């Protein structure tokens, strides 16, 4: 069979070739355009990187500027802090200086007050032994108590009578309080000090206020009731006799009792006697007892009297805690032969309690006075014992009035007559009175 070629087949071939070239050209054109786009993108990316770098440069500078500013502010703040700290230190120094000035002024107050006491109607000048002029106890700042305001206290005592009842330590506290309030009465015509046997009275006439001290070292009637001649070898109390003493404080608005020192043993075998009945009635009986037993007998009688006679709506009653002595230096690591002589700092050991300080007597007092609560009578214990126990440096030692010429042996050994029982003024009793002030003003 013969195949004939048609001219149409040639045209188809040509058409296909033309279409192929068109497709190739289009693909080439698209490829070239794609490369141009990639180049353009690369250029744009490069430009962006350059822009970022250009932008980053001022940003780094800004960071450096901010860092410098912060450093500057830190320096300024540090300088201000140093100035503030220095200001606080200056204020602290000023406060200490002011406190020292106050204490210095108080020192002169005590000196002057002691001079006025000894030159006024005090008979033998027995008040001055508790004032110890010239001995300034700056460590009173060691304790944190309410700021004492003499005018406020006198206003509280307006038309009232306050009585301290007890021994020479209580008189020590009374002298302290008188010194603390009398400076607020500059006019000598408006204040008066009166001595009348066992009763010492300070009167603030403008307020019609009286602050008394009454000598009654064993609370009950005893053979030690003479305020001048009371050093006896054997102490005797009358178990059922308190009225002679109580008649002095019966009408008081505030009573501050203190009885501790005279119940302490001066030697291991020391005892006392208790008298029942009377020689007048022919039924007198003397029993020998331990000192602490005598203290309990006196407490029971005092508690009985208070329960039967006190006006709970009028009279506030305080009982001062034990006043420690510092006659045994071994308690704080010293030599007993030195007692408290030349001690210039308190004991800093936290929780310190001297082995020779008897805390049991105050527990006994609390137990007895607690029985009065049922009658609505509250006896506030002035807890002065522990804080005073730290103050081995607060005693007058040899700087006090001596009632008899010193012997040669005493002169050679000053510690032998150093007073480590009473307290310098200004000093520890001022703190006791600030506690008392707090109770009177805020409760």
Secondary structure by P-SEA (a helix, b strand, c coil): cbbbbbaaaaaaaaaaaaaaaaaaaaaaaaaaaaaaaaaaaaaaaaaaaaaaaaaaaaaaaaaaaaaaaaaaaaaaaaaaaaaaaaaaaaaaaaaaaaaaaaaaaaaaaaaaaaaaaaaccccccccccccccccccccccccccccccaaaaaaaaccbbbbbbccaaaaaaaaaaaaaccccccccccccccccccbbbbbcccccbbbbbbbbcccccccccccccccccbbbbcccccaaaaaacccccbbbbbcccccccccccccbbbbcccccccbbbbbbbcaaaaaaaaaaaaaaaaacccccccbbbbbbcbbbbcccccccccccccccccccccccccccccccccaaaaaaaaaaacccccccbbbbbccccccccccccccccccccccccccaaaaacccccccccccccccaaaaaaaaaaaaaccc
